[in-house]
Amino acid sequence: MAVPEKLMKYKFHFMFSTLVLLLILSLFLIAPRFLTILSYFWPLFMSTALFLFAVLFFGRTSPLVSEISSDKPGEGLLDYVAGQPEELIQKEQEQEEEK
């Protein structure tokens, strides 16, 4: 009688370990296989890999900001949009000097 009484002290441990064993077993038997998941998501994996490759490629091949010779970035564009690029101002000054 001493053995069943001692086993009853651990009945929750046995139930918990049995439940964990059943969950793991059902996971292996019911869950889809790795190749099934891979075949379903391969377009997503491929497009992500190509995007990361493009980011790395353009990150290494494009010039850094410090390599571009300009006093202020976008200054030429602002002059053009403002309607008075440097060439036009120089031409006007030359015409005034000729007069």
LINGI-V158787 format. One record per residue. N is the residue number from 1. RES is the residue in three letters. SS is DSSP state (H for helix, E for strand, - for the rest). PHI is phi in whole degrees, -180 to 180 (none if undefined). Layout:
n: [N:N]
res: [RES:RES]
ss: [SS:SS]
phi: [PHI:PHI]
//
This chain:
n: [1:2:3:4:5:6:7:8:9:10:11:12:13:14:15:16:17:18:19:20:21:22:23:24:25:26:27:28:29:30:31:32:33:34:35:36:37:38:39:40:41:42:43:44:45:46:47:48:49:50:51:52:53:54:55:56:57:58:59:60:61:62:63:64:65:66:67:68:69:70:71:72:73:74:75:76:77:78:79:80:81:82:83:84:85:86:87:88:89:90:91:92:93:94:95:96:97:98:99]
res: [MET:ALA:VAL:PRO:GLU:LYS:LEU:MET:LYS:TYR:LYS:PHE:HIS:PHE:MET:PHE:SER:THR:LEU:VAL:LEU:LEU:LEU:ILE:LEU:SER:LEU:PHE:LEU:ILE:ALA:PRO:ARG:PHE:LEU:THR:ILE:LEU:SER:TYR:PHE:TRP:PRO:LEU:PHE:MET:SER:THR:ALA:LEU:PHE:LEU:PHE:ALA:VAL:LEU:PHE:PHE:GLY:ARG:THR:SER:PRO:LEU:VAL:SER:GLU:ILE:SER:SER:ASP:LYS:PRO:GLY:GLU:GLY:LEU:LEU:ASP:TYR:VAL:ALA:GLY:GLN:PRO:GLU:GLU:LEU:ILE:GLN:LYS:GLU:GLN:GLU:GLN:GLU:GLU:GLU:LYS]
ss: [-:H:H:H:H:H:H:H:H:-:H:H:H:H:H:H:H:H:H:H:H:H:H:H:H:H:H:H:H:H:-:-:-:H:H:H:H:H:H:H:H:H:H:H:H:H:H:H:H:H:H:H:H:H:H:H:H:H:H:H:H:-:-:-:H:H:H:-:-:-:-:-:-:-:H:H:H:H:H:H:H:H:-:-:-:H:H:H:H:H:H:H:H:H:H:H:H:H:-]
phi: [none:-70:-70:-63:-66:-69:-69:-66:-65:-108:-65:-69:-66:-67:-66:-65:-67:-67:-63:-63:-63:-66:-65:-66:-63:-68:-63:-74:-89:-96:-65:-69:-73:-62:-67:-66:-66:-63:-69:-77:-101:-62:-63:-65:-63:-67:-67:-66:-64:-66:-64:-65:-63:-65:-63:-65:-64:-71:-67:-87:-94:-78:-71:-76:-65:-70:-82:-80:-86:-163:-68:-130:-66:83:-66:-64:-66:-65:-63:-67:-67:-69:91:-133:-68:-59:-63:-67:-64:-65:-65:-66:-66:-65:-67:-69:-69:-72:-77]
//
